[in-house]
Every structure is written in structure tokens, then in C-alpha cells.
Amino acid sequence: MRLFIHALGASAGGGLTYLRNIVPHLAARSDIEVSVLAGDAARAAIPSGSNVQVLNGVMEEQGPVFRFLWEQREIPNLIRKVSADVLLSAGNFAIWNSPVPQILLSRNSLYTSADFSRDLQRRGDYRLWADTRLKAFLARKSIRRAQLTVAPSEAFARELRTWSGHDVVALHHGFDREFFLKDGMVLPPAAVDKLKETEGSTRLLFVSHYNYYRNFETLLRAVALLKQRRPSSRIRLILTCELAPGKNPGSYRTAEASALLHELQIAEDVVQLGTIPYPLLHHVYRSCDIYVTPAYTETFAHPLVEAMSCGLPIVASDLAVHREITDGAALFFEKFSPEDLADKVTYLLDSSSLQADLREKGLRQAGRFSWKDHAEGILRMARAMLGSDDRKPMRRRA
């Protein structure tokens, strides 16, 4: 079987994580060949393999409309050229006239989130609001065009079924703890120095580049409350981004969050490490005490699994997907309440037994996610679409 992966939308975050982890499991198989269509940012993250072909895509600086039209026109030709049997569209948008059966991975909850829409209007970011509405229209149409749509969690699959009126199946993204922890390189000196300055403090960690839906402002307000409530114990928030213009992917404006640092007098309590390469993230997790996430919408949330695998207790916003992924290994707070977030962090800090319990449950839960199982699930679906379970080794093309 020849699988064509359309991954032009993978430029940051979950998209890159997906390719970085699933391709090695596909490359290890002798019964398939894989062609991956990706942009500049993703190509560097795709592991090589004798059965993996990486194709160059449209330039990433082109606008979304141009790229969508290019994809609809050119990708069917590329699929025919490589003689693919099944198309895996990994970035929310289907090829509307695919010449082969198509599996669509739908993993962007911004298109379905009323909270995100309201947030954009509150911020006056009407350009991004209009862009999101257009993409939501195309994403909904895509679900109707694909033969099979897959969501990374059952919680998001339910949301998509209601939103689109079509069936959507759930297949958890995976996690490979050995792969995540294997890199022997050290953190950049600047990051090491910043972490050393926090020694002796309680370190809260949030892994994300800046964007609106990760709800940084609620987290910053909670830090200010914790500072007031626990003046004798220094609490530091560790961020893997910088709250400054031009330092994060996308068009998200950091001005509001940056202003809060000074308004709440917490600039010295928030440590901005900047972007940390994925293979080095485990060093950051292991240097911290509690993982926090205030996101108001998610589809899977890989950092939760990464945090659990590193033994961090978790305090997360009360989303159905967060409850599904952690399965008892976290405390939850009302997503827009800094008071509730501060309460839950305080409760956790005051109970060493609860911390130990969440660590144990988290380590066990993290072990239930597997990229190998995810890859097997995708291939089972592809074979079912072809009406075949042929797993014989393939003859390599010259």
C-alpha cells in the first residue's frame, strides 16, 4: 500500500509533533511506502527512511486562499504521479476531488470554539476572526468530502459530529516516552541560566507558544494571586515562549499579556525561556514542580502527556478533552477563573500525598498512549477503505 500524507498545514505545534512521531513508525514497516507533502518547517522534522519520500509543497508565505487553491489543483496530480492508494490529509482540510480514498485528520478546535470567536471580537482582531470563519467553512465542507474523518480524542470527535452533522471517529494521538527522553543534548546556556535563577522556588510550567486560546491572561492573573496568598514561598511561572512581538508563530498579538506582567507586578515571577527545541523539552519538564494549562479549547494537548510522562502533577482547565487525556491524573479549574486556578494550585502545594498520587496516576496514564498504536490504527482504516488486509512486503521503487 502506498500512503500519501498531505501535511502542508504542519508548520508549528501539534502538526510538527504529529509528523515527527508518526513517520518513524511508518518508515519501519516493509508493507507500505509513504510520500509526504510538506512545507519548509515540516520537512526538517521528518525522519528519513528507505520507504519515505518527501515532496516539496507550495511556499509557506503564500496566503491561505492561494494555498488552498494550489492544493486542490496540484495534489491530485501528485497523488497520481506517485501511484498512491490512500490519501491522509493531516491538516483539517480535505482534497475535494481526491483520486483515491481519503482519511481526514481534523484537529483544530478553533473552528468550532465559540469562546475563541468571542475572544477575537473582544480583542478587536476582526481580521483573524474573518480568517477563522473562512477556514471553519472549508473545514466543515472537508468533513463532508472525505470518506473518513478522524479526531484525536473522543471529546473532540463528539464536538465535530454535532458541528458537521457527519460521523467522526476518534483515534488518540500517541506518545513515545523513550523517544521523548532519549536526546542527550543539554539546554541552551541562556535557558539553563534562567532556570538556575529560579532554584529554591516552586516552578509552575506551561509549554506553549503564545496564542489567544491558550488563555495566558488567566494564568498570569492566577500567578499574581498566588504571589499575594503565599508571600513566604516564591512561585515562578516558566514559559516556553516570549511575550513579545515577532517571537511566536502566527499573528497573535502579545501586548495584552505583556502589559499584565507590569500591571500585576509579576514580571520577575514569570520566566520566559523562549522556544525550546522539542528534543530538549524533557529537561524543562523535569526541572519543574507542577504543570498548568489554562487553555479554553483543545483537541488533544500533547504537553499534558509529556508532563505526565515526566512525573509532573497537573492543574488543568476543566475541558472534556483534558479530563479524557489525563483520566484522573489532574486537578481542574473553571477555565476563565484565575481565582479557581490559584485555589487548585494552592490545594496541590499543600498536599504532598495528592502530588504523589497525581504523579503515579500520570505516569501510568502516559504509558497508555502509543504512536505505534496510532499508526496501526491509521493503516487499519486505510486498508479497510481499500477492502484489503494485504501486509506483504512491498518492492521498492527505483
Disulfide bonds with the S-S distance in Angstrom:
none
